[in-house]
Amino acid sequence: MADHKSASDDDDVSSGEEVQQKTQAELDAELLAAVKENNFEAVVEKIREGADPKCEENGWNPMLYAACNGNEDIVRILIKNQAHLAYKEQEEDSKNNEEEEEEKDNFKPVPDPAKTGRSTPMHWASYHGHHKVVWILMKENMNPLLQDIHGNNCIHQAAANSQIKVLKCFMQFGV
């Protein structure tokens, strides 16, 4: 007599193992895609699955995309998951370098754009007029005076694109 296997016998072997572990790169790519698409639920899910909220692709990260798109909810969840700290550390490193070079001054030194490099989430939110995102970032003590590689700070970006609400936001914070 021949042994006959049913289709369900083959399924029993793999049914419990169908869920494959995703690599960190795959999780990060899915997080970036979800942020680009403004899909809040997918962003939360990918972070829960272990995606790195500080991941980067071609110089862009979830915080930059969310700020550029003006998605307040995604910006908040990314801040909750420490995605903004890279920019605060960048600011601190720059401040420490300048304090070593300069004598104590009453004015807060503006970090050297050559050291900070590219635009921050606040640059993008300012330029695109996302005043609520700017407000959220200001509440997190992010520096609107950081300069990009062209020497522009967030106030320049807002003014360049006639973003009056963003400029009023900066004024309310005393910038």
C-alpha positions as CSV (number, residue, x, y, z in Angstrom):
1,M,0.0,0.0,0.0
2,A,1.3,3.4,-0.9
3,D,1.3,6.2,1.6
4,H,-0.9,9.0,0.5
5,K,-0.2,12.5,1.8
6,S,-2.9,15.0,2.0
7,A,-2.4,18.6,1.2
8,S,-3.0,19.4,4.9
9,D,0.0,17.2,5.9
10,D,2.3,19.4,4.0
11,D,0.7,22.5,5.4
12,D,1.2,21.3,9.0
13,V,5.0,21.6,8.6
14,S,5.0,25.2,7.6
15,S,1.8,26.6,9.0
16,G,3.4,27.7,12.2
17,E,6.5,29.1,10.5
18,E,4.8,31.2,7.8
19,V,5.8,34.4,9.5
20,Q,9.3,35.1,8.5
21,Q,11.6,37.5,10.4
22,K,12.2,40.6,8.5
23,T,15.7,42.1,8.4
24,Q,16.4,45.4,9.9
25,A,16.9,46.9,6.5
26,E,13.5,45.7,5.4
27,L,11.8,47.1,8.5
28,D,13.5,50.4,8.0
29,A,12.6,50.6,4.3
30,E,8.9,49.8,5.2
31,L,9.0,52.5,7.9
32,L,10.4,55.1,5.4
33,A,7.7,54.1,2.9
34,A,5.0,54.5,5.5
35,V,6.2,57.9,6.5
36,K,6.5,59.0,2.8
37,E,2.8,57.9,2.3
38,N,1.6,59.6,5.5
39,N,0.3,56.3,6.8
40,F,0.2,56.8,10.6
41,E,-1.0,53.3,11.4
42,A,1.7,51.7,9.3
43,V,4.4,53.9,11.0
44,V,3.2,52.8,14.4
45,E,3.2,49.2,13.3
46,K,6.7,49.3,11.8
47,I,8.1,51.0,15.0
48,R,6.4,48.3,17.1
49,E,8.0,45.6,14.8
50,G,11.4,47.1,15.5
51,A,12.1,49.6,12.7
52,D,14.7,52.2,13.6
53,P,13.0,55.7,13.7
54,K,16.5,57.2,13.0
55,C,17.1,55.1,9.9
56,E,18.3,56.9,6.7
57,E,18.0,56.4,3.0
58,N,19.8,58.7,0.6
59,G,20.3,61.3,3.4
60,W,16.6,61.3,4.3
61,N,15.1,59.9,7.5
62,P,11.5,59.5,8.8
63,M,11.7,62.8,10.7
64,L,12.7,64.7,7.6
65,Y,9.9,63.2,5.5
66,A,7.3,63.7,8.3
67,A,8.3,67.4,8.8
68,C,8.4,68.0,5.0
69,N,5.0,66.5,4.6
70,G,3.6,68.4,7.6
71,N,2.3,65.3,9.3
72,E,1.9,66.3,13.0
73,D,0.9,62.8,14.2
74,I,3.8,61.1,12.6
75,V,6.2,63.8,13.9
76,R,4.8,63.3,17.4
77,I,5.2,59.5,17.3
78,L,8.7,59.8,15.9
79,I,9.7,62.3,18.7
80,K,8.2,59.8,21.2
81,N,10.6,57.2,19.8
82,Q,13.6,59.6,20.0
83,A,14.0,60.2,16.2
84,H,14.7,63.9,16.8
85,L,17.6,63.3,19.1
86,A,20.1,63.0,16.2
87,Y,19.4,66.7,15.5
88,K,19.8,67.7,19.1
89,E,23.1,65.8,19.4
90,Q,24.3,67.4,16.2
91,E,23.5,70.8,17.7
92,E,25.3,69.9,20.9
93,D,28.4,68.7,19.1
94,S,28.5,71.9,17.1
95,K,28.0,74.1,20.2
96,N,30.8,72.3,22.1
97,N,33.2,72.8,19.2
98,E,32.4,76.5,19.0
99,E,32.6,77.0,22.8
100,E,36.1,75.6,22.7
101,E,37.1,78.1,19.9
102,E,35.4,81.2,21.3
103,E,35.5,83.1,24.6
104,K,32.3,83.1,26.7
105,D,29.8,85.3,25.1
106,N,26.3,86.4,26.1
107,F,24.9,85.3,22.7
108,K,24.2,81.7,22.0
109,P,26.6,80.7,19.2
110,V,25.0,79.5,15.9
111,P,26.5,76.2,14.9
112,D,28.8,76.1,11.9
113,P,26.8,75.0,8.8
114,A,29.9,73.1,7.5
115,K,29.7,70.9,10.6
116,T,25.9,70.5,10.8
117,G,25.5,69.9,7.0
118,R,22.1,69.4,5.7
119,S,18.7,70.8,6.4
120,T,16.9,69.8,9.6
121,P,13.2,68.8,10.0
122,M,12.5,72.3,11.1
123,H,14.0,73.7,7.9
124,W,11.6,71.6,5.8
125,A,8.6,72.4,8.0
126,S,9.4,76.1,7.9
127,Y,9.9,76.2,4.1
128,H,6.6,74.4,3.5
129,G,4.6,76.4,6.0
130,H,3.8,73.6,8.4
131,H,3.5,75.9,11.4
132,K,2.0,73.2,13.7
133,V,5.0,70.9,13.0
134,V,7.3,73.9,13.7
135,W,5.5,74.5,16.9
136,I,5.9,70.8,18.0
137,L,9.7,70.9,17.1
138,M,10.1,74.2,19.0
139,K,8.4,72.6,22.1
140,E,11.2,70.0,21.8
141,N,13.8,72.8,22.0
142,M,15.0,72.2,18.5
143,N,17.1,75.1,17.3
144,P,15.6,77.2,14.5
145,L,18.9,79.0,14.0
146,L,20.8,76.0,12.8
147,Q,22.1,76.7,9.3
148,D,22.1,74.5,6.3
149,I,25.1,74.2,4.0
150,H,23.9,77.4,2.2
151,G,23.9,79.4,5.4
152,N,20.1,79.5,5.7
153,N,18.3,79.0,9.0
154,C,14.7,78.2,9.5
155,I,13.6,81.9,9.6
156,H,15.3,82.3,6.2
157,Q,13.4,79.3,4.9
158,A,10.0,80.5,6.1
159,A,10.6,84.1,4.8
160,A,11.8,82.7,1.4
161,N,8.5,81.0,0.9
162,S,6.3,83.7,2.5
163,Q,5.2,81.5,5.4
164,I,3.8,84.1,7.7
165,K,2.3,81.6,10.2
166,V,5.7,80.0,10.6
167,L,7.3,83.4,11.2
168,K,4.6,84.2,13.8
169,C,5.3,80.9,15.5
170,F,9.0,81.8,15.7
171,M,8.1,85.2,17.1
172,Q,5.9,83.7,19.8
173,F,8.9,81.6,20.9
174,G,11.1,84.8,21.0
175,V,13.3,83.8,18.1
